[in-house]
Amino acid sequence: MHDHLAALLRSGRRGHSVHGAAIKLGCIASTFLCNNILLSYLRHPVHVDARRLFDEMPRRNLMSWSVLISGSARLGALSEAFALFSDMLRGAGWGNWDRPDSFVLGALAAGCAHARGIAAGVQVHACTVKFGVEVDESVAAALVDMYAKCGRVDSSWRAFTLAPQRSVVSWTSMIACLVNHGSSGYQDTALVLFKKMLVLKVWPTNATFSCILKVLDVPELLPAGMQVHGCLLKMGTEVDTALGSALMTMYGRCGGVDEIARLACRIRHDSVSRTSLLGAYARNGYNVEAVGVFREMVTENMAIDQAAMTTLLQVCSSMGRLKMAREVHCYALKTFFKLDTLLLNATITVYSRCGDITGAEMVFNLMGKKDIISWTALLTGYAQNGLAQEVLLFFREMLRRGLGSPVFCITGVLRACSTTTNLAAGLQIHSRALKLGIDDDTSVQNALVTLYASCGSVQIAWKIFNSMSNRGIISWNSLLTSFSQHGNEVAAIQLFDMMQEAGVCPDDFTFAGLLSSCSRMGHVTQGCVYFKQMKEKYNLQPKMVHYTCMVDLFSRAGRFSDAMDLIDAMPCEPDEIVWEALLASCKVHGNVELGRIAARKILEIRPEDPSPYIILSSIHASVDMWDEKAWNRIVFDTQRARKDTGSSWIGAQELSENIFDTLQVGVT
């Protein structure tokens, strides 16, 4: 009868029904049957019923204690597991016994790993040594994993190296410990350990491969990632959903988009793998594909977490799709009871980048719990939308609240000072960066170069540029653009020659500054050479800003036919800035006919803009066409066009003084 009831438990019957049958049939005195019922209770789990049965058992053996202790530890009741272990050591309730086995001590170590209880874990380790079970493979693996999850890399490594026999679980736990620590040195060691594992013919499991794939997170490691992928295929490892997700994440970080698409067609998908696929596409700029993955998740009624929504908002930000961002935000509000801070921060960022700064402010103001990233996101949004005054005021509020000043905040405020040419406030922010010890950060140094160059302190900007240890393309562009914008065109061209000598490859912004400098200097031939180099030598496709510079270059030199030929050859429709550049030169050279064409084009794009009427009137007046000037005035009044009210930064000094006062309070 005992065996029959135990067989019912193994076949999947619930412990309660078998327990009741055992009591009714008078079989409850069987220790073997009670142990099986205990195991059934703890498998489901129903810990209270298991403890009640344990207390009522007339006889307990080592297995009884082992089952209850391991079950309690696995369910997170670590204090109760240790209390039972103490009773077990004292032989409470049934007399003396030999010693705990590896099953009990391994379960306690696993419980300490789950609870991150390092103090209790050290005591368990001491017990394993005392009772001579530390040489057991399962115990050694549990100790390695326990120290790893408690963040003790050195202790985990010591337990791993001292183990006489290492199972694949030990190797996997040690590799996971090194990978999750985050240090590049530890991650390199993880790769070495993985290779040694293969040499010793300890075959990795899916968990091992998933761990080692986390190390491969930059494009330079794509070949190594493909080798690991080939290794698991050669070994015949089944690529389940979890491993497939890890592979797609790895390829997403390393830029292997083709492999991502192939993998996506070969594995069975769940919400985790779909989220990994969504993130991989988004990271590599495949925004349309990322949106398609999200739509499939919605169509298939998959569980969508807030991490997937955050990634989709980042896609909307990259695409500049404000309408889509609002739809995603509404879907998140409808789906989740409460949005986490990470998702709300992404919402602030996408609204800011899409130009809806009012929406970003609304999300920020309604947030219950704001972190420093929330404040930085809105401050950066103000800076991206050209609201320099709001940047300074918002930063002052951050200082008053005693919030920190991360690098992104400092760079955003410095760029706001550059926009307003507020050198006084910029000097104070520079001083704060020095006190915070972030003045050697590359992005801060780039912002300082832009600040001082924009405010006319070119020598200081040049000094900071020369002191930079890591000068990237942004550093060169910051100085070159500042030279170009402030009348130092010769210095801008000389700086470009230095870039080429240093082996720095120019980008779109570099050529925008160069072409602008050539335009102001009247160097038509040299500007044409740069425009040609951009396409042929550096494989850069000209954008609207480059065509604008070239139209301005030709028009300033009076070569209007070349300017019109370039406009006709443009691959896209010219915007109002192109026609404004042409119209301004028509005013200088008195070209009435072309000026009328340019003015008409501007009014087609922006009918409310009064500047074409005003400039065209000036052109007519310059060539004594007074009737036409009067007609333009009549049209101007009929259209009820109005010039924008002028404004200045005359209040910037008062604001900088207020910021200085706040900075003083923050320092003291």
Sequence and secondary structure as in RCSB ss.txt:
>XXXX:A:sequence
MHDHLAALLRSGRRGHSVHGAAIKLGCIASTFLCNNILLSYLRHPVHVDARRLFDEMPRRNLMSWSVLISGSARL
GALSEAFALFSDMLRGAGWGNWDRPDSFVLGALAAGCAHARGIAAGVQVHACTVKFGVEVDESVAAALVDMYAKC
GRVDSSWRAFTLAPQRSVVSWTSMIACLVNHGSSGYQDTALVLFKKMLVLKVWPTNATFSCILKVLDVPELLPAG
MQVHGCLLKMGTEVDTALGSALMTMYGRCGGVDEIARLACRIRHDSVSRTSLLGAYARNGYNVEAVGVFREMVTE
NMAIDQAAMTTLLQVCSSMGRLKMAREVHCYALKTFFKLDTLLLNATITVYSRCGDITGAEMVFNLMGKKDIISW
TALLTGYAQNGLAQEVLLFFREMLRRGLGSPVFCITGVLRACSTTTNLAAGLQIHSRALKLGIDDDTSVQNALVT
LYASCGSVQIAWKIFNSMSNRGIISWNSLLTSFSQHGNEVAAIQLFDMMQEAGVCPDDFTFAGLLSSCSRMGHVT
QGCVYFKQMKEKYNLQPKMVHYTCMVDLFSRAGRFSDAMDLIDAMPCEPDEIVWEALLASCKVHGNVELGRIAAR
KILEIRPEDPSPYIILSSIHASVDMWDEKAWNRIVFDTQRARKDTGSSWIGAQELSENIFDTLQVGVT
>XXXX:A:secstr
 HHHHHHHHHTT  HHHHHHHHHHHT TT HHHHHHHHHHHHHTT HHHHHHHHHH S   HHHHHHHHHHHHHT
T HHHHHHHHHHHHHTTTT       HHHHHHHHHHHHHHT HHHHHHHHHHHHHTT TTSHHHHHHHHHHHHHT
T HHHHHHHHHH SS  HHHHHHHHHHHHHH  HHHHHHHHHHHHHHHHTT    HHHHHHHHTT  SGGGHHHH
HHHHHHHHHTT    HHHHHHHHHHHHHHT HHHHHHHHHHS   HHHHHHHHHHHHHTT HHHHHHHHHHHHHT
T    HHHHHHHHHHHHHHT HHHHHHHHHHHHHH SS  HHHHHHHHHHHHHTT HHHHHHHHHH SS  HHHH
HHHHHHHHHTT HHHHHHHHHHHHHTT    HHHHHHHHHHHHHTT HHHHHHHHHHHHHHT TTSHHHHHHHHH
HHHHTT HHHHHHHHHH SS  HHHHHHHHHHHHHTT HHHHHHHHHHHHHTT    HHHHHHHHHHHHHHT HH
HHHHHHHHHHHTS     HHHHHHHHHHHHHTT HHHHHHHHHH SS   HHHHHHHHHHHHHHT HHHHHHHHH
HHHHH TT  HHHHHHHHHHHHTT HHHHHHHHHHHHHTT         TTHHHHHHHHHHHHHHHH 
